[in-house]
Amino acid sequence: MKDLIVDLYTAPKHAQLCMKELGITYQLAVPQSMGDCWWFFNCENVPAELPEYLRERDFGDLNTLVGFGLSQKNADDLIAAKATSISN
C-alpha cells in the first residue's frame, strides 16, 4: 500500500474522481486546503507511472499528522492496516 498526494493546481478534476478514473482505491482521503492538495492513504492498484498531478509520499510516523488532518483513530487505523498488509 502506498500513500499519494494529488496536487489541486494541476489535477484535471476533483481529486477523488482522478483516483477513481485511474482505478486507485484507498483507505482514507484527507483534503489539505492550506497545501491545495489531497492526501490519500493506503492506496492500492497504483499504476507504475503516475500523472504529473499525482505523487507518492512517505509520511513517516502517521502519529505526527494527528491534528493536521488525521485524528488519533485515523492514524491508529492506518498504521494497523499497513502492519496487516506487510504481514500478509
N, C-alpha and C positions, 0 to 999 in steps of 0.2 A: 504494500500500500504506500502511496505517495501523497504528499501534501502539495497543493498547487495554488498559485495566485493568478487571478485574472485581472489584468490592467484595464480599467474602465476607459482610459483615454483612447486605446486602440482597439478594444473589442467591438466587433461589428453590431452586437446586440446585447441584450441583458446577459449577465454572466451565467446565470443558471441555464438559459437557453443555449448558450455556447457549449456548455458542458453536455447537455442533452444531445445536441446535434453531433458532437464528437463521440458519443456513446460512453462517456466517462460517468461512472457512478461514484458517490461519495457518502460519507457518514454524516458530515456536518458542513454547512456553508455559513460563513460569517461575513457580513458586509463591513467594510472598513472605510467609512466616509472620509476620515482625515487623510487616508492614503489613496483615495479614489481607486479602490480595488476590492476584490472579494477573496477571502481565504477559503479554500476547500480542503477538508481533512479526510485522510484515509481513502484516497481515490483509488479506484480500480478501473481496469480496461483503458489505461492511459496509453495513447499511441506513442510509438518510438519518437516520432518527430512532432513537435508541438508548434502551433501557430505562434506568431510573434507576440500576441497579446496574452499568452499563457506560459507560465514558467514554473518549474519545480522549486520548492523551497523546503529547506530543513529548518524547522522552527526550534529544534533542540528540545529542551525541557519545557513541555507544554504548560507546566505549572507557572512559568513566568508570564504567561499570557492571561492568567486569571485577572479579571478586572480591565483587560484591554480587548474585550471581545468574547472571551471564554469565561464561563462560570467554573467553579471548582468541580461541579458534577460533569460539565463538558470535558474538562481536562482529564478527569479520572476515567470517564467512559472511553475517550480517545486512546489514552495510554493502555487501558485494558484490551481494547480491540487490536492495537498494534502488537501487544505481547502475545495475544492469541494467534494472530496472523503469523508471527515469527515462529511460534512453536509448532504450527501445522505444516 
